[in-house]
Amino acid sequence: MLKDFLKESWNHKASAIGPVLLRITLGILWLEMGIQNWQAFGIDYFISKRFLRSIFG
């Protein structure tokens, strides 16, 4: 009974944490790629700042 309870609570925690970790990981990857692209194309910092503000509000 205790084993089942622990398994259930672990599954619940994992399902709650999973998407958050995925979002954080994707966010970091997106930022890394974005920064490299901005440097590669020489896009002005001001434009990239405005772009980020338009996404995140």
N, CA, C and O atoms as a GROMACS GRO file, in nm:
protein
  228
    1MET      N    1   0.083  -0.120   0.000
    1MET     CA    2   0.000   0.000   0.000
    1MET      C    3   0.088   0.127   0.000
    1MET      O    4   0.064   0.220  -0.076
    2LEU      N    5   0.188   0.128   0.087
    2LEU     CA    6   0.281   0.241   0.091
    2LEU      C    7   0.355   0.256  -0.041
    2LEU      O    8   0.376   0.366  -0.091
    3LYS      N    9   0.393   0.141  -0.097
    3LYS     CA   10   0.465   0.141  -0.225
    3LYS      C   11   0.378   0.204  -0.335
    3LYS      O   12   0.426   0.286  -0.415
    4ASP      N   13   0.250   0.165  -0.338
    4ASP     CA   14   0.159   0.221  -0.438
    4ASP      C   15   0.143   0.372  -0.419
    4ASP      O   16   0.140   0.448  -0.516
    5PHE      N   17   0.132   0.414  -0.293
    5PHE     CA   18   0.117   0.556  -0.263
    5PHE      C   19   0.239   0.634  -0.311
    5PHE      O   20   0.226   0.739  -0.375
    6LEU      N   21   0.358   0.582  -0.280
    6LEU     CA   22   0.481   0.649  -0.323
    6LEU      C   23   0.490   0.655  -0.475
    6LEU      O   24   0.531   0.756  -0.532
    7LYS      N   25   0.452   0.545  -0.539
    7LYS     CA   26   0.456   0.540  -0.685
    7LYS      C   27   0.361   0.643  -0.745
    7LYS      O   28   0.397   0.713  -0.839
    8GLU      N   29   0.240   0.652  -0.689
    8GLU     CA   30   0.142   0.749  -0.738
    8GLU      C   31   0.192   0.892  -0.720
    8GLU      O   32   0.185   0.973  -0.812
    9SER      N   33   0.243   0.922  -0.600
    9SER     CA   34   0.289   1.059  -0.574
    9SER      C   35   0.410   1.093  -0.662
    9SER      O   36   0.424   1.206  -0.706
   10TRP      N   37   0.497   0.994  -0.686
   10TRP     CA   38   0.612   1.017  -0.774
   10TRP      C   39   0.565   1.045  -0.916
   10TRP      O   40   0.614   1.138  -0.980
   11ASN      N   41   0.471   0.964  -0.965
   11ASN     CA   42   0.418   0.985  -1.100
   11ASN      C   43   0.354   1.123  -1.112
   11ASN      O   44   0.370   1.191  -1.214
   12HIS      N   45   0.282   1.163  -1.008
   12HIS     CA   46   0.217   1.294  -1.010
   12HIS      C   47   0.322   1.405  -1.014
   12HIS      O   48   0.310   1.500  -1.091
   13LYS      N   49   0.425   1.392  -0.929
   13LYS     CA   50   0.532   1.493  -0.927
   13LYS      C   51   0.605   1.498  -1.061
   13LYS      O   52   0.633   1.605  -1.115
   14ALA      N   53   0.634   1.379  -1.114
   14ALA     CA   54   0.708   1.373  -1.240
   14ALA      C   55   0.627   1.437  -1.353
   14ALA      O   56   0.682   1.508  -1.437
   15SER      N   57   0.496   1.411  -1.354
   15SER     CA   58   0.413   1.469  -1.460
   15SER      C   59   0.399   1.620  -1.443
   15SER      O   60   0.379   1.691  -1.541
   16ALA      N   61   0.409   1.668  -1.319
   16ALA     CA   62   0.402   1.813  -1.295
   16ALA      C   63   0.535   1.881  -1.328
   16ALA      O   64   0.537   1.992  -1.381
   17ILE      N   65   0.646   1.813  -1.296
   17ILE     CA   66   0.779   1.872  -1.315
   17ILE      C   67   0.825   1.861  -1.460
   17ILE      O   68   0.892   1.950  -1.512
   18GLY      N   69   0.788   1.751  -1.526
   18GLY     CA   70   0.834   1.724  -1.662
   18GLY      C   71   0.819   1.840  -1.759
   18GLY      O   72   0.918   1.884  -1.817
   19PRO      N   73   0.696   1.890  -1.777
   19PRO     CA   74   0.675   2.000  -1.871
   19PRO      C   75   0.754   2.126  -1.834
   19PRO      O   76   0.800   2.199  -1.922
   20VAL      N   77   0.769   2.151  -1.705
   20VAL     CA   78   0.844   2.269  -1.661
   20VAL      C   79   0.991   2.256  -1.700
   20VAL      O   80   1.051   2.349  -1.754
   21LEU      N   81   1.049   2.138  -1.672
   21LEU     CA   82   1.188   2.114  -1.710
   21LEU      C   83   1.205   2.124  -1.861
   21LEU      O   84   1.304   2.178  -1.910
   22LEU      N   85   1.109   2.071  -1.934
   22LEU     CA   86   1.114   2.075  -2.080
   22LEU      C   87   1.112   2.220  -2.128
   22LEU      O   88   1.190   2.257  -2.217
   23ARG      N   89   1.024   2.301  -2.070
   23ARG     CA   90   1.016   2.442  -2.109
   23ARG      C   91   1.145   2.515  -2.079
   23ARG      O   92   1.193   2.594  -2.161
   24ILE      N   93   1.203   2.489  -1.960
   24ILE     CA   94   1.328   2.555  -1.923
   24ILE      C   95   1.439   2.516  -2.020
   24ILE      O   96   1.515   2.601  -2.067
   25THR      N   97   1.448   2.385  -2.050
   25THR     CA   98   1.551   2.336  -2.141
   25THR      C   99   1.536   2.397  -2.279
   25THR      O  100   1.633   2.445  -2.338
   26LEU      N  101   1.412   2.397  -2.331
   26LEU     CA  102   1.387   2.455  -2.463
   26LEU      C  103   1.416   2.605  -2.462
   26LEU      O  104   1.470   2.658  -2.559
   27GLY      N  105   1.381   2.672  -2.353
   27GLY     CA  106   1.408   2.814  -2.341
   27GLY      C  107   1.556   2.846  -2.347
   27GLY      O  108   1.598   2.940  -2.414
   28ILE      N  109   1.636   2.766  -2.274
   28ILE     CA  110   1.781   2.786  -2.274
   28ILE      C  111   1.838   2.760  -2.413
   28ILE      O  112   1.919   2.838  -2.462
   29LEU      N  113   1.794   2.650  -2.475
   29LEU     CA  114   1.842   2.618  -2.610
   29LEU      C  115   1.805   2.730  -2.707
   29LEU      O  116   1.886   2.770  -2.790
   30TRP      N  117   1.679   2.780  -2.696
   30TRP     CA  118   1.632   2.886  -2.785
   30TRP      C  119   1.715   3.013  -2.767
   30TRP      O  120   1.752   3.078  -2.864
   31LEU      N  121   1.744   3.046  -2.641
   31LEU     CA  122   1.826   3.165  -2.614
   31LEU      C  123   1.967   3.148  -2.669
   31LEU      O  124   2.021   3.240  -2.731
   32GLU      N  125   2.026   3.029  -2.646
   32GLU     CA  126   2.161   3.003  -2.699
   32GLU      C  127   2.164   3.019  -2.850
   32GLU      O  128   2.251   3.087  -2.905
   33MET      N  129   2.068   2.957  -2.918
   33MET     CA  130   2.061   2.965  -3.064
   33MET      C  131   2.036   3.109  -3.108
   33MET      O  132   2.097   3.157  -3.203
   34GLY      N  133   1.946   3.176  -3.037
   34GLY     CA  134   1.912   3.314  -3.071
   34GLY      C  135   2.032   3.406  -3.061
   34GLY      O  136   2.056   3.488  -3.149
   35ILE      N  137   2.107   3.392  -2.952
   35ILE     CA  138   2.225   3.477  -2.931
   35ILE      C  139   2.328   3.451  -3.041
   35ILE      O  140   2.386   3.546  -3.095
   36GLN      N  141   2.350   3.324  -3.074
   36GLN     CA  142   2.445   3.291  -3.180
   36GLN      C  143   2.400   3.348  -3.314
   36GLN      O  144   2.481   3.401  -3.391
   37ASN      N  145   2.269   3.338  -3.342
   37ASN     CA  146   2.217   3.391  -3.468
   37ASN      C  147   2.231   3.542  -3.475
   37ASN      O  148   2.269   3.597  -3.578
   38TRP      N  149   2.200   3.610  -3.364
   38TRP     CA  150   2.212   3.756  -3.362
   38TRP      C  151   2.356   3.797  -3.387
   38TRP      O  152   2.381   3.892  -3.460
   39GLN      N  153   2.451   3.725  -3.326
   39GLN     CA  154   2.592   3.757  -3.347
   39GLN      C  155   2.632   3.727  -3.491
   39GLN      O  156   2.706   3.804  -3.552
   40ALA      N  157   2.584   3.615  -3.544
   40ALA     CA  158   2.621   3.574  -3.679
   40ALA      C  159   2.569   3.674  -3.782
   40ALA      O  160   2.640   3.707  -3.877
   41PHE      N  161   2.446   3.721  -3.764
   41PHE     CA  162   2.388   3.812  -3.862
   41PHE      C  163   2.413   3.959  -3.827
   41PHE      O  164   2.377   4.049  -3.903
   42GLY      N  165   2.476   3.981  -3.711
   42GLY     CA  166   2.509   4.118  -3.672
   42GLY      C  167   2.388   4.205  -3.645
   42GLY      O  168   2.391   4.326  -3.666
   43ILE      N  169   2.280   4.142  -3.598
   43ILE     CA  170   2.159   4.219  -3.569
   43ILE      C  171   2.182   4.304  -3.444
   43ILE      O  172   2.238   4.258  -3.345
   44ASP      N  173   2.138   4.427  -3.452
   44ASP     CA  174   2.158   4.523  -3.343
   44ASP      C  175   2.095   4.475  -3.213
   44ASP      O  176   1.988   4.414  -3.213
   45TYR      N  177   2.163   4.504  -3.102
   45TYR     CA  178   2.115   4.465  -2.969
   45TYR      C  179   1.978   4.527  -2.940
   45TYR      O  180   1.893   4.464  -2.878
   46PHE      N  181   1.959   4.650  -2.984
   46PHE     CA  182   1.832   4.721  -2.960
   46PHE      C  183   1.715   4.646  -3.022
   46PHE      O  184   1.609   4.633  -2.961
   47ILE      N  185   1.735   4.597  -3.145
   47ILE     CA  186   1.630   4.524  -3.216
   47ILE      C  187   1.599   4.394  -3.142
   47ILE      O  188   1.482   4.359  -3.124
   48SER      N  189   1.703   4.322  -3.100
   48SER     CA  190   1.682   4.196  -3.030
   48SER      C  191   1.612   4.219  -2.896
   48SER      O  192   1.531   4.137  -2.853
   49LYS      N  193   1.644   4.331  -2.830
   49LYS     CA  194   1.580   4.364  -2.703
   49LYS      C  195   1.431   4.392  -2.725
   49LYS      O  196   1.347   4.347  -2.648
   50ARG      N  197   1.401   4.466  -2.832
   50ARG     CA  198   1.261   4.494  -2.865
   50ARG      C  199   1.187   4.365  -2.899
   50ARG      O  200   1.071   4.347  -2.861
   51PHE      N  201   1.254   4.276  -2.970
   51PHE     CA  202   1.197   4.147  -3.008
   51PHE      C  203   1.162   4.066  -2.884
   51PHE      O  204   1.053   4.010  -2.874
   52LEU      N  205   1.256   4.059  -2.788
   52LEU     CA  206   1.231   3.986  -2.663
   52LEU      C  207   1.117   4.050  -2.585
   52LEU      O  208   1.034   3.979  -2.528
   53ARG      N  209   1.112   4.182  -2.582
   53ARG     CA  210   1.006   4.252  -2.510
   53ARG      C  211   0.870   4.222  -2.573
   53ARG      O  212   0.770   4.210  -2.502
   54SER      N  213   0.866   4.212  -2.705
   54SER     CA  214   0.740   4.183  -2.773
   54SER      C  215   0.692   4.041  -2.743
   54SER      O  216   0.571   4.015  -2.744
   55ILE      N  217   0.786   3.949  -2.718
   55ILE     CA  218   0.747   3.812  -2.684
   55ILE      C  219   0.705   3.802  -2.538
   55ILE      O  220   0.599   3.746  -2.508
   56PHE      N  221   0.787   3.857  -2.448
   56PHE     CA  222   0.763   3.838  -2.305
   56PHE      C  223   0.680   3.949  -2.241
   56PHE      O  224   0.645   3.941  -2.124
   57GLY      N  225   0.650   4.052  -2.317
   57GLY     CA  226   0.563   4.156  -2.267
   57GLY      C  227   0.631   4.263  -2.185
   57GLY      O  228   0.566   4.356  -2.138
   0.00000   0.00000   0.00000
